[in-house]
């Protein structure tokens, strides 16, 4: 039982707010767009817009083919995900070691990343706080709102092409997740041919696919970068700027926002646009172009630090010329200096040796320049631990604001939102194409099955409701269609449920 409250103002008299007893689902619908929809439909029916209507029919016919392809692709991806989850879960269960809890966190993460790097999943969920940062939740919800509006606009436009009036349009919020909808008269849609109904059903997913392709083209063309350069300056040749550091990170005290990062170990960050991500995320050896001249008296002959990974007072070094010679020394006193660099022991004094950190040790030299202009203000920050943790805790950008009032982190927010907008549109294209209850794919499946048993332009008595997505009919072939539909939908639901269950099991094991 719903309580309807009608707002009687002249400007919003068509708005209806439906407030159910449960506060977890709120719904608002309006008829304010009906007039514009009817006007657009009337224009398309006139002779002046005959070419436009033919173009739109061809456009959405192409979209119908792409969405049918998307339905089969989504099912294949679902099967692939289930198989990969089964294999990875089996590997993790059989490879569990009771002594694993005694290992250091860094060693455990590295071992697991190496062991299961070959197992990939076709679908990875976006879960704020688990798979993506919780602070990205507003961006995800905003991109979801836009994608939903784009999706429903497809149903509205194809309905206007076929002179189907729109009863209402609206939005709803379930828990915190937004959704949009358009309501079309079932009786009018029922009178359309199978091809007409196919256009209306697939147009929403096709709009999401079209927007995803548009965003890909925009990213490839670099138009967003050009727009940002109006208010920002590209300082890539000077290094990267610290745009954000996690508040609880120990690096927050040493890498202030706005400072320039010039090198990682001996790798210049201006050597490649992707140098930051590549060096911190890929298992590449440390880049040391030169070693350090160190007095032999400061080098210990006790090689325990080269065998003990828990030693925090000394660090394992090797000769720059030969990795066989190992030494133990204080890493801060050596690596924090920018002087006394050497190419070989002949470049040092007789009492010194040219050494470098052993490549398998987790230590990172970050060169910081607060001014970003000369080398006099440079200093070294040492990080002991896996490199990927630096990537997780520090965000950088190569764009510097031209004016003080422009936020430094705005390009990062724009990039994150752009990425989520692409992901949500691609996800809605594939997810809605799945033959599952309450999704467009269930109606698409019915139409495809009817096309198998009937002629293309035969008008069946199946009643379609875009909002409720319910079907009913009474043709002789209806029983066979319903049997096949039920079998396919149960199989898809089983696949989806298996993926969710295996994903939870894998997450609990990790």
N, C-alpha and C positions, 0 to 999 in steps of 0.2 A: 504494500500500500504506500503510494507516494503522495507527498503533500506538494501541490503545485501553487506557486505564487506568481501571479501575473503583474507585471509592471505596466501601469497604464499611461505612462508619459508618451507624448506624441513621437518622440525620437526613438524610444525603446519599447513601444507597445508590442512588438513582435518577439521580444525576448522572454523566454520561459525558463525559470530555474527549477530544476527538479531536485529536491532535497530528500533523500531516502532516510530511513531510520538509522542506517549505518553511516557513520561519518567517514568511513573509509572509501566511499564512492560518491563523488559529487558530479553532477551533470548539468550543463547549461546548453540550451538550444535556442536558435533564433530563426525567424522567417524574413529577416531584413534583406537577405541576399536573393530571395525568390524573384523579385522584380528584375534584378540585373540578369539573373539566369534566364528568365523568360524573354527578355529583350535580346539577349545573345542568341537564344534558340530561334527567335523569329527572324533575325537577320541572316542566320545561316540557311534558313528555309527560303529566303528570297533569291531571285535570279541574280542579283548583283553580287552575291557571295557564293555563287555556284562553284567557282573554281576553288575558293577557300574550303568549302565543304568537301569537295572531292579530294583535296590535298589532305585534309584532316582524316578522312576515311582511310586513305592509303597510309597515312602516318600511324594511325592506331591499329591498322591491320598488321603492319610491320611489328608494332609493339606486341600484338597478340602472339605472333610467332616467337618473339624473344622471351616472352613470359612463359610460354609452354616449354621452351628450352630451359628456362630458369627453374621450372618445377622439377624437371628430370635432373638438372644439375644439383639442385638442393637435396634431392633424395640421395644422389650419389655421394655428395659431401657428408650427408648424415651417416651413410653406411661406412664411409672411409673413417669418419671420426670415431664411430663405435669400434671398428677393427683396431685402430691405432690406440684407443683407450684400453681395449682388452689386452693388447700386447704390452703396452707400457705398464699397466697395472700388474700383469703377470710377472714382468721383469722386476718391478719394485718389490713385490711380495716375496719372490724367490731369492732376491739379492739382499734382503734385510739381514743385517749383522747385529747381534745383541750388543756387541761392544761399540757400536757406532755412536752411542751416547757419550762415550768417553773421549771422542775426538774433538778437536777444536772446531768452531763453527766454520771458519774459513776453509779448513781442509775438507770438512764434510760437504760444503756447498760445491767446492771445486770437483770433488770426486763424483758427486751426483750429476753435475752438469756434464762431465766428460762421459759418464757411463750411459746416460740417457739422451745424449745429444742427437742420436740417430732417429729417435722416435719423435715424429712430428704429428700434430693434430690439424685436421683441415679446418676446424672451427674452434676458436678460443673465446670464451665469454668475456664481456666487459662488465666487471663487477667492481664498483667503486669501493675502495678500501682493501680489496684483495688483489685483483689483477691490474687495476689502475688506481692512482691516488684518489683519496676521498674528496680532495679539494676540486677535482674535476667534475663532480656531480652536477653543479649548475650548468656547465658547458654541455654535458651529456643530455640533460633534460631539455635545454634550449635547442640543441640539434635534433632531438627527438620530436619536439613540437613542430619545428619547421618541416621535418621529413613527413610527419603525419599530415600536415596541411597540404604539402605537395602531393601526397598520395591521394587524399580525398578530392583534390581539385581535378584529378584525372577522371574519377567517377562522375563528377559534376559536368565536365566538358563533354564527355561522350554521351551523357544523358541529354545534353542540349543539342547535340548533333542529331539525335534520333527523336527530337521533340518530346522528350520525357520531362515533365515539370519536376522541380525540386520542392519537396514538402518542407524541409527544414535542414539546417546545418548547425553543428554545435561541437562542443568539446566536453570531455569528461576527465576526471582525475581519480584513478584507483590507487589507493595508498598515496604514493607521490609520483606515479607515472602518468603522464598526460596522454590523451588520445583524442582524435578528431573523427567526425563522422558526418555523412550526408544521408538524408532519408529520401528515398524515391518511392513512388507508388508501385506496389507489386503488380497490380492489374495491368498497368501500362507496360511495364517491363515484360510481362508475360506474353504480350502480343507481338513482341519482337521476334525476328528470326534468330536461329542459333548464332549466326555470325554477329548480329547486333548485340545479343546478350554477351557474347564472347568479348566484344570490344569494351563493354561497360565493366565487366569483371576484371579484365586484365589491365585496364588503363591506369589503375592506381599503382600497381607494381611497375608498370612501364614508365610512369612519371619518376619513380624513385631511381630506376635504372638510367633514365635520361639525365637526371640531375647528377648522378654519380659520374657518368661519362663527361658531363660538362665540367665538373670539378676536377676530374683528371686532366682534361684539356687545359684548364686554367692553370693547374700546377705545372704542367709541362711547358706552357708558354711563359711562365714566370710573371704573369700579370700582377699577382699579389705582391711580389717583390718590388715591382716598379711602383705600385701604389704606395707602399711603405717608404720608399726612398724619397717621397715628398717631404716627410717629416723626420726621416732618419738618414744617417750617413753610414755607408758601408766601410768598416774599419778592419776588414779581413786581413789586409796586408800588415797590420800592426799586431794582430792577435785576436783573441776572443775576450768578450766582456762578461764578467760574472753578473748574471741577471737575477739569480735567486739561489739561496742556500737554505737547506732545511734548518729550522731553528734549533733542533736538538743535535745537530751534527757538530762534531769537534772542529770541522773546517770553517764554521761560521765565524770563529774568532780570528782566523788567519786569511780568509778569502772574503774581504768585504765586498758588498755589492757595488758595482761600478769599476772595480779594479780590472786590469788587463792581465790575461794569462797568455804568455808567449811560447812556452815550451812545456812538453811532458817528457821527463828525462832529457834526452837530447833531440827529441823530435820537434821541429818548429810547427806550431799550429797553423801557420799560414801556408804550409806545404800542400795542404789539401783541404777542401771544404768539409770533408768528412773525417778529418784527422782525429778530432776529439772522440767521436763515437767509435771509430775503428780501433784506435789504440786502447781505449778503456774497455771495450766489450769483446773484442776478438782476442783469442789466446796467442798473441804475437810476442816474440821475445823482446826484452827490454832494449830500447835503442840508446846505446852508449857509443858515441862517436869518438870520445876520448876518455881516458882514465884520470886518476888523481895521483899526484906525487905525495907519498906518505913516508915519514921517517920509519925506518925499520924498527926503532925502539917502541913505536906505538902499535906495532903489529904483534899479536900473540901467536906463539907457536902451538898453543892448545887449540886443536881443531874441533872442540866440543860444539861450538856454535854452528858449525857446518852440518852437524848430525842432530842437534837438539833444536827442534822447531819452536820450542817454548822459550828460548833464551831471549830476553828482552834487553839485556845490557850490552850485548855485543852482536855483531852481524858478520855473516860469512862473505868474504871478499875473495876474488881470484886475481891472478896476474893478468894484466891486459893483453899480454902476449901469449900466455898459456893458461888454460883453465885448470890444469893439473895442480898448479901451485895454489894452495888455499891458505887464507889468513883470517884471523878474527880481530875485529876492531870496532870502535865506537862509530856507528853510522852517522850520527848527528855532526860530530866534529869533522867528518870528511865530506859528506855529501852536501852539507849546507853551504859550502864554500864554492864560489864561482872561479876562484883562482887555482893555481897549481895544477892545471889540466895538462895532460901528457898523452903522447901517442905511443910511447914505448919507454922502457926504463932508462934508455940512453938520454931521454929528454929531462930526466930528473938528476938530482945530485947523487953522488956516490953512496951516500947513506940512506937514499930513498928508493922506493919501489913504485912502479906504476901499476895501480890496481883498479878494479871495478867491482861492483856488486855481482854476486853470482846470479845467473839469470833466472833460477827457479825460486828466488825469494821475493815475497810480496812487499816491495817498497817502491814508492813512486816519488820522483822529484818534480814539483810544480813550480815553475818560474813565474813570479807575480811582479807586475809593474803597476804601481798605483797611478802613475801619470800617463803611461802608455806612449811616451815620447822618446826617452833615451834609456840607456842601460844603467845609468847611475842609480836610479831608484829601484832597481830590480832586487828581489830577494828570493830565497828558496824556501818552499814549504815541503816538508817530508810527510808522506802518508805511508803508514805501515798497515797493510791489509790488502784484500783483493781490489783490483782496479775498478771493477764494476760498481763498487760501493761509492766511489767518487762520482761516477756517472749518475747514480741514483740520487745523490745528495746535492749535487751542484748542477745548475742549469746555466748555460752560456748562450751568448748571442753575438753576432758580428755586426749588429746594427746599433749605432749610438744616436741618441736623440739630438736633433739640431737645435731644439729649444728646451729650456729647463722645465717647462710645464708638461712636456710630453713624458709619459711613464716609460721607464726603461724596459719593463717586462711586457709591454703591450704586444710586441711581435710574437712573443712566446704564447701568449693567450690566444692571439689570432691563429697561430699555427696549430695549437691544440684543438681549437674549435673547428678549424678547417678539416683536420684529420677526423674528428668525431662525426662531423657532418657527412664526410665520405663514407665512414663505416656504418652509420645508421641508415643511410640510403641504400647501400649495398645489402645490409642485413634485412631491411624491410622488403627489398626486391626478392630476396631468396626465401625469407621466412614466410611471407604472405603467400608465396607460390606453393608452399608445402600443402599437401592434401590433409589438412588437419581441421577439426571442427572450429567454427567461428573465424576462419581465415578465408581469404579469397581463393586459396587453392582448393578448398572443398567444393566451391561452386564451379571452379574451372574443371575439376575432375568430372562433375556431373555433365557439363556441357560436352566435354571430350567423349564421354561414354555415349551420350545421346547422338553425337555425330557419327559414332561407329554404327549405331543401330537405326539411324534415320537418315534422311537426306539433309543436305546442308540448309536449305531454307524452309524446312518444315517447322511449324510453330507448335511446340509441345505445350502441354498444360502445366508445366512446372512453374510454380510461383516463386519469385525471387525477391528477397528483401535485403538490400545492401547493408542496412544497419543491423538487422537481426541475423542475416545469413541463414535463413531457414528455407527448406524446400519441401514441396509435397506435390503429388501428381497421381494420375490414375491411368496412364497408358498401359497397353499390354506388355511392353518391354520394361516397364517401370521396375518390376521385381528383379529382373536380371541386372538392371543398372544399379539398383540399391544393393544387391548382393556384392557386385564387384566393388562398388564404392565403399561399402562397409569393410570388406576385406582389405582394401588398400589403406583406408584410414586407420584401421586397427594395427596394421603393420607399421605405418608411419609413427603412430603413437608409441608403439613398442620400441621402435628405434630411438625415438626422442627420449623416452623414459630410461632406456638403457644407457644412453649417453650421459644423462644427468646423474644417474646412480653411479656409474663408473667414474665420472668426474669428481663426485663427492668422495668416493673411496680413495682415488688417487691423491686428492688434496689432503685427506686425513693421514695417508701414509707419509706424504712429504712433510 
